Amino acid sequence: MAKSKGSRIVITLECTECRSNENKRSNGVSRYTTKKNRKNTPERLEVKKFCRYCNTHTPHKEIK
């Protein structure tokens, strides 16, 4: 029998500053992976994380 996916899924968080900032340290976009419970948080997640390309703590939003 096949297992169901469950309520915890793997998501990717991407830096919001790297997409819009043109004069940054280097080319690239900071990405993190994490898990979330889709029953408790059905909306998109936003967390402040360290971006090595911006060299600061910036908001990272969930991408598809």
N, C-alpha and C positions, 0 to 999 in steps of 0.2 A: 504494500500500500504506500502511496505517495504521501509525504508530509505536506501540511499546509504551510504557507509562508510565515504565518504568525503575525504578531503585532509589531515586532521590532524590525526595522529596515535600515539598511546602510545608506547614508546620504553623503553628499559632497558639499563642503563649504568653500566658497570662493571669495577672495578679497574684493570689496567694492571700490576701493581707491585705485587699484592697479588698472582697472578697465578704463577709467576716465583720466588718470594722471599721465601726461605725456613726458614730463621731465622727471623721471624717476631714476634710481640707481642703475638698474639693468632691465633688460627685457625679460618678461615672464609674469606669471600670475600665481599668487600663493593659493594653494588648495589644501584642505584638510578633509579627512574622512572620519565619520563618527556614526553612531547608531542613535535612532530615536524611536520612541513608541508612537505609532501613528494614531492610536486611540486617544492618548492623552494630549498630544500636540498635532492636530491635523493641519494647522497652518505652517507656513514656511518658517524655519528656524533662523535666527540671527544672533551671532555670538561675537564678542570682541576677542580677537586672537592676534598673535604677533605675525606680521608679514615681513619676511626677510628681504623682499624687494623694495618695500616702502621704508623699512627699518624702523617701524613704529607699530603700536597696537592699533588695529583698524577693525571696523565691523566686517565680518564675513557672513554672507548670506547663502542660504541653501540654493543649489542649482539643480536642474533636472538631470 
